[in-house]
């Protein structure tokens, strides 16, 4: 069996160009973390009250936006739905980040504890701990309930994160980070949105940019060096994760909690051209990257198309 070293990786390429040195990438990310990390407990004004007339999420990103049901809703009901969807997305984010932390710990378990690569992974885990607590606190601040994913998907994630190989772990990481990141980049500068929610999304966007870089560089490395069976498994696991992600993105209980018929609301979201465009646009940067490095080959592409995240 041939061992692939960091030195030999300098001669390896993928469709995006030469692979970058793992330790150099980690060193730059550690430097950025030292300069641009936040403590949400002190950075944000948790004592601030809810601002009248402001949204918890940009209306264009609310699942029912521009549907017949949306047009029948009062402005107050629309804003309440946005509040509940923000709580649902924060709950989803916590679920994904808890999974991500477990995958990162597995990734570094057999690696040198003195390497910068491992040190950055531990830095990212610390970031994700703060993010999860921040999201939970935002849910509580907004007066919304937490929205756990359905039990069957909660348990399916146990299987996926148990059998996931290293490339599968980083592919799932990017799935959980990049679509929400795209939405949050639209949220934090939006003056229609609650100031505290904008602050939460700003912190998350700044720190997640490093996490995305780390995951992308490592996934590129893995898709070049992993054996064929592992690359095939990555395509399968990532495609299934995309399907679960799209189903769980907004908990349908939010519709009942604002006085809507759950089944009618879900049907209109599924039929919404605007919603399909939002989700596919949010995923496009990620799906383009996955396409470039071979994650969407074969069954992976079919599963992503079935998820609605790929046109």
C-alpha positions in Angstrom: 0.0 0.0 0.0 1.4 3.4 -1.0 1.4 6.1 1.8 0.5 9.6 0.6 2.5 12.2 2.5 2.2 15.9 2.6 5.4 16.1 0.4 3.9 13.9 -2.3 0.6 15.9 -2.2 2.6 18.8 -3.6 2.6 17.0 -6.9 -1.1 16.1 -6.8 -3.9 18.1 -8.3 -7.6 18.1 -8.8 -9.8 20.1 -11.1 -9.3 23.2 -9.0 -5.5 23.1 -9.1 -2.6 21.9 -6.8 -3.5 20.6 -3.3 -2.5 23.0 -0.5 -0.2 21.9 2.3 -2.4 20.9 5.3 -0.2 22.6 7.9 0.0 25.8 6.0 -3.7 26.0 5.6 -4.2 25.3 9.4 -1.6 28.0 10.3 -3.4 30.6 8.3 -6.7 29.6 9.8 -5.3 29.7 13.3 -4.0 33.2 12.7 -7.4 34.3 11.4 -9.1 32.8 14.5 -6.8 34.7 16.8 -7.8 38.0 15.1 -11.5 37.4 14.4 -13.2 35.3 17.1 -16.1 36.3 19.2 -17.7 35.6 22.5 -21.5 35.8 21.9 -22.2 36.1 25.6 -20.4 39.5 25.8 -20.5 40.6 22.1 -24.3 40.6 21.8 -26.9 42.6 23.9 -29.0 39.8 25.2 -30.9 42.2 27.4 -32.2 44.1 24.4 -35.9 43.8 23.8 -37.6 42.6 20.6 -37.9 45.5 18.2 -41.4 46.3 17.0 -42.0 46.0 13.3 -38.8 44.1 12.6 -38.4 40.6 11.2 -36.6 37.6 12.7 -35.6 36.5 9.2 -35.7 38.3 5.8 -39.2 37.7 4.4 -37.9 36.6 1.0 -36.2 33.7 2.8 -39.3 32.6 4.7 -40.5 29.3 3.2 -44.0 30.4 2.2 -42.9 33.7 0.6 -44.8 34.5 -2.6 -47.2 31.6 -2.3 -51.0 31.9 -2.4 -51.1 31.2 1.3 -48.5 34.0 2.0 -50.7 36.5 0.1 -53.6 35.6 2.3 -51.7 36.0 5.6 -51.6 39.2 7.6 -48.3 41.0 8.0 -48.4 40.1 11.7 -48.8 36.4 10.8 -46.0 36.6 8.3 -43.7 38.1 10.8 -44.6 35.5 13.4 -43.9 32.7 10.9 -40.5 34.3 10.3 -39.9 34.2 14.0 -40.7 30.5 14.2 -38.7 29.7 11.1 -35.7 31.5 12.6 -36.1 29.3 15.7 -36.4 26.2 13.4 -33.3 27.0 11.5 -31.4 27.7 14.7 -32.5 24.3 16.0 -31.3 22.7 12.8 -28.0 24.5 13.0 -27.5 23.2 16.6 -28.2 19.6 15.4 -25.8 19.9 12.6 -23.1 21.5 14.7 -23.3 18.7 17.3 -22.9 16.2 14.5 -20.0 18.2 13.1 -18.2 18.3 16.4 -18.4 14.5 16.7 -17.1 14.1 13.1 -14.1 16.5 13.8 -13.2 14.6 16.9 -13.2 11.3 15.0 -11.1 13.0 12.2 -8.3 14.0 14.6 -8.4 11.0 16.9 -5.4 9.3 15.2 -3.5 12.4 14.2 -0.6 14.2 15.8 -1.9 16.3 18.7 0.9 18.8 18.2 0.0 19.5 14.5 -1.5 22.7 13.5 -4.2 20.7 11.6 -5.4 19.2 14.9 -5.0 22.5 16.8 -7.3 24.2 14.2 -9.8 21.4 14.4 -10.0 21.9 18.2 -10.3 25.6 17.6 -13.2 25.0 15.3 -14.9 22.7 17.8 -14.7 25.5 20.4 -16.3 27.8 17.8 -19.1 25.4 17.2 -19.7 25.0 21.0 -20.2 28.8 21.2 -22.4 28.8 18.1 -24.6 26.1 19.4 -25.1 28.0 22.7 -25.6 31.2 20.8 -28.3 29.7 18.7 -30.0 28.2 21.7 -29.9 31.5 23.5 -31.4 33.3 20.4 -34.3 30.8 20.3 -35.0 31.5 23.9 -34.6 35.3 23.5 -37.1 35.3 20.6 -39.7 33.4 22.6 -39.9 30.6 20.1 -39.7 26.9 20.9 -36.9 24.7 19.8 -37.7 22.6 16.8 -35.9 19.2 16.9 -35.7 17.3 13.6 -38.1 14.3 13.3 -37.0 11.3 15.3 -36.4 9.1 12.3 -33.9 11.6 10.8 -32.3 12.2 14.2 -31.7 8.4 14.4 -30.6 8.2 10.8 -27.9 10.8 11.5 -26.6 8.4 14.2 -26.0 5.9 11.4 -24.5 8.4 8.9 -22.1 9.9 11.4 -21.0 6.4 12.6 -20.3 4.9 9.2 -19.1 8.2 7.5 -15.5 8.1 6.3 -13.3 11.2 6.4 -14.4 12.6 3.0 -18.0 11.9 3.8 -17.6 13.8 7.1 -16.3 16.9 5.4 -18.8 16.7 2.6 -21.6 16.6 5.2 -19.9 19.5 7.1 -20.1 21.7 4.0 -23.7 20.8 3.4 -24.6 21.8 6.9 -22.6 25.1 6.7 -22.8 26.6 3.3 -26.5 26.9 2.6 -27.3 28.4 6.0 -24.2 30.6 5.5 -25.6 32.0 2.3 -28.9 32.9 4.0 -27.1 34.5 6.9 -25.0 36.6 4.6 -28.3 38.1 3.3 -29.6 38.5 6.9 -26.9 40.3 8.9 -26.8 43.5 6.7 -30.6 43.6 6.4 -31.9 46.5 8.5 -35.4 45.1 8.4 -34.2 42.3 10.7 -34.0 42.3 14.5 -30.6 43.7 15.6 -29.8 40.7 17.8 -30.5 38.3 15.0 -28.3 40.3 12.7 -25.6 40.1 15.3 -25.9 36.4 15.7 -25.7 35.9 11.9 -22.7 38.2 11.6 -20.7 36.3 14.2 -21.6 33.0 12.5 -20.7 34.2 9.0 -17.3 35.5 10.1 -16.3 32.3 11.9 -17.9 29.9 9.5 -15.8 31.2 6.7 -12.8 29.6 8.3 -14.7 26.3 8.9 -15.7 26.2 5.2 -12.1 26.8 4.1 -10.8 24.0 6.4 -13.5 21.5 5.2 -13.1 22.4 1.5 -9.3 21.9 1.6 -9.5 18.7 3.5 -12.3 17.3 1.2 -10.2 18.1 -1.9 -7.3 16.2 -0.4 -9.5 13.2 0.6 -11.2 13.0 -2.8 -7.8 12.8 -4.5 -6.2 10.3 -2.0 -9.1 8.1 -0.9 -9.6 4.7 -2.5 -12.4 4.3 -5.1 -14.8 2.6 -2.7 -14.5 5.4 -0.2 -15.2 8.0 -2.9 -18.3 6.1 -4.0 -19.5 5.9 -0.4 -18.9 9.6 0.0 -21.2 10.3 -3.0 -23.9 8.1 -1.6 -23.7 9.4 2.0 -23.5 13.1 0.9 -26.5 12.6 -1.4 -28.5 11.0 1.3 -27.5 13.8 3.7 -28.7 16.4 1.2 -32.1 14.7 1.0 -32.4 14.6 4.8 -31.3 18.2 5.0 -33.9 19.5 2.5 -36.6 17.6 4.4 -35.6 18.9 7.8 -34.8 22.5 6.7 -38.0 23.9 8.2 -39.9 21.9 10.7 -43.6 21.9 9.5 -44.7 22.4 13.1 -44.0 26.1 12.5 -47.0 26.4 10.3 -49.4 25.0 12.9 -47.8 27.3 15.5 -48.9 30.4 13.6 -52.4 29.1 12.9 -51.9 27.6 9.4 -52.9 24.2 8.0 -49.8 22.2 8.1 -50.5 20.0 5.0 -51.6 23.0 2.9 -48.5 24.9 3.9 -46.1 22.1 3.1 -47.8 21.5 -0.2 -47.5 25.1 -1.2 -43.8 25.3 -0.2 -43.1 22.2 -2.3 -44.9 23.8 -5.3 -43.2 27.2 -4.8 -40.9 28.2 -7.7 -39.5 31.0 -5.5 -38.6 28.6 -2.7 -37.0 26.2 -5.1 -34.9 29.0 -6.5 -33.9 30.2 -3.0 -32.7 26.7 -2.0 -30.9 26.0 -5.3 -29.3 29.4 -5.3 -28.2 28.9 -1.7 -26.7 25.5 -2.6 -25.1 26.5 -5.9 -21.7 27.5 -4.7 -21.5 24.2 -2.8 -22.9 22.1 -5.7 -20.5 23.7 -8.1 -17.6 22.8 -5.8 -18.8 19.3 -5.3 -19.2 18.9 -9.1 -15.6 20.1 -9.6 -14.1 17.6 -7.2 -16.3 14.6 -8.2 -18.7 14.3 -5.3 -21.7 14.7 -7.6 -20.7 11.8 -9.9 -23.1 8.9 -10.5 -25.6 8.3 -7.7 -24.6 11.4 -5.9 -26.1 13.6 -8.6 -29.3 11.7 -8.7 -29.7 12.0 -4.9 -28.9 15.7 -4.9 -31.5 16.3 -7.7 -34.1 14.4 -5.7 -33.4 16.7 -2.7 -34.4 19.7 -4.7 -31.1 21.5 -4.0 -29.7 20.8 -7.4 -31.5 22.0 -10.6 
